[in-house]
């Protein structure tokens, strides 16, 4: 049979397994059916419910506008899949082509898509994390529990971490008239994602809305009462805060542990893949039958010097899933690269924040339009003299313009004129906080001497 015959047979009778039954997994399944795949399709998910939308969990659900069980993702079409929900994947065997589930079952496949996403990073002391009133926010159950706690009218909420999720939760608290303290180790909110200039704006927004914002401090202990309820937080500067609710918003952990021993280039940063969403092995070779999409994927982006980038963005998950699904059932000559520029949005303290590009891939930033004092502006980011990203506060209509500048490697500062352009467009250093952990030790070990024998294996991690 020719390769074209094999592909037609695969589309007609092949077996595709999707591990990760959330946004990327669902959109990939729908695209596979749109592309004419009529073989067997299996959806594996660790949660018991079918796919739902996560952005509303930190927005509409916490306000009470939308119930947690009202966030189901709309179906674009019927996918005719076997759903294996409530049992996580525990291993991947590429020699036998099967996914091993935590209950011992083995699910065979011809091709597999990994879209296992991320989970919330828990509080580092298990006994303190288990206190009644201590929450994380990632799932429906998390949002439902936190919404009930906020509706009960706590005297104060402590939010640990002032990234996007933490800032949105603080915003909801103030909207509901709840006193809130935000603790952030960095110098300002959002500074790790958007830099010092935006961090100052975010600080001003929070404090002007009554947030007790404490930056440059670390929460060292969560204290409970005799009944096991959270009551007080201790800081490394010797101060304390009394509160009834604590929300741990310290980012996410990519769900890759189940891939240990699989031979894939998977780790704390995600699963490495090419622009066609094909996973890489530890040796850096491209796999033919393993694809990756969504928050867990590390994909090279030509716009950003082909660096491997992981993105926890809704639109990226959708677009990457569609590219992966198309490529799973297409000949080599017809495969697509995933080249879309990332976008994200956040609504907090009455301001709509939107971004295009990768702000962390920058060495300078400039106020390109509007006024920082009015919290209505566009900031453009540059790297070595070219535009790489833009962030807008209540001024999103201009982002398509900046998208074009990024895609055409326009010079930085961006050429003008544009409406509301400040008289003094002076770039300043973007000033991201330095990483606390520059390296986590060796991740691989190279063995063998002859070119045909040299291989890479995962290194054993040594913990101090």
Secondary structure as UniProt FT lines:
FT   HELIX           3..13
FT   STRAND          15..19
FT   HELIX           23..34
FT   TURN            35..36
FT   STRAND          40..45
FT   HELIX           55..58
FT   HELIX           60..63
FT   HELIX           68..70
FT   STRAND          82..85
FT   STRAND          89..93
FT   TURN            94..97
FT   STRAND          98..101
FT   TURN            102..103
FT   STRAND          106..108
FT   STRAND          111..114
FT   STRAND          118..120
FT   HELIX           126..129
FT   STRAND          134..135
FT   HELIX           140..151
FT   STRAND          157..160
FT   HELIX           164..175
FT   TURN            176..177
FT   STRAND          180..184
FT   TURN            189..190
FT   HELIX           191..194
FT   HELIX           196..208
FT   TURN            209..210
FT   STRAND          212..215
FT   STRAND          219..224
FT   TURN            226..227
FT   STRAND          229..235
FT   TURN            236..237
FT   STRAND          240..242
FT   STRAND          245..248
FT   STRAND          252..254
FT   HELIX           257..259
FT   TURN            260..261
FT   STRAND          266..267
FT   TURN            268..269
FT   STRAND          270..273
FT   TURN            275..276
FT   STRAND          278..281
FT   TURN            282..283
FT   STRAND          286..292
FT   TURN            295..296
FT   STRAND          297..301
FT   HELIX           302..304
FT   TURN            305..306
FT   STRAND          307..309
FT   HELIX           314..328
FT   HELIX           332..334
FT   STRAND          343..348
FT   TURN            349..350
FT   STRAND          351..357
FT   TURN            359..360
FT   STRAND          364..371
FT   TURN            372..375
FT   STRAND          376..383
FT   TURN            384..385
FT   STRAND          386..393
FT   HELIX           396..398
FT   HELIX           399..407
FT   TURN            408..409
FT   TURN            419..420
FT   STRAND          428..429
FT   STRAND          444..447
FT   TURN            451..453
FT   STRAND          455..458
//
